[in-house]
């Protein structure tokens, strides 16, 4: 792949699939083995940049960096870390929209590995099942903690909830700032990106407007 195509792909934030691209051997190594390997390679990056790894302040950075990548920033890559989403029978027959909003997004752009920060807003209309509200937050956090493209993040949250709740009546909005836009390239410090995905009853304009109205009445920048 030539350099011009690489730059074009990254600057336009183009996703290649709904699923996060993963190798077949992605989990052959343990977390501890991955940390050791990343530690080694990142130390070489630091050395290539001319940094002195014998300095006390820098000597532990390759390990800290590797542990952060495996255990924190990208824990969502491993399906074993997906939160258990318990559902409950909709015994009280609630049939109206339920909205969980202002869920923190703390993700990373897969093209530059720079932060994506913002909020997600999730709504669904229950059928036979309901889910604990904190579980929606945990699911958003799980999919956020992997190298991402915002459109894919929206779709992954939507499809998981649709499968979990056994209903298509789900809507997801993500409103986020990309540091690959604000700290490099055009260096636009103010712009945000908004993506939305929905299915089922949310294809009706009336219900989407109701969803937007709930967000507008309670939204805090």
Secondary structure as UniProt FT lines:
FT   HELIX           3..11
FT   TURN            12..13
FT   TURN            24..27
FT   HELIX           31..48
FT   TURN            49..50
FT   TURN            53..54
FT   HELIX           56..59
FT   HELIX           61..67
FT   HELIX           68..73
FT   HELIX           75..77
FT   HELIX           79..81
FT   STRAND          87..89
FT   TURN            91..92
FT   STRAND          97..109
FT   TURN            110..112
FT   STRAND          115..125
FT   STRAND          129..131
FT   HELIX           133..144
FT   STRAND          147..148
FT   HELIX           150..165
FT   STRAND          170..178
FT   HELIX           179..182
FT   TURN            185..186
FT   STRAND          193..198
FT   HELIX           200..203
FT   HELIX           205..218
//
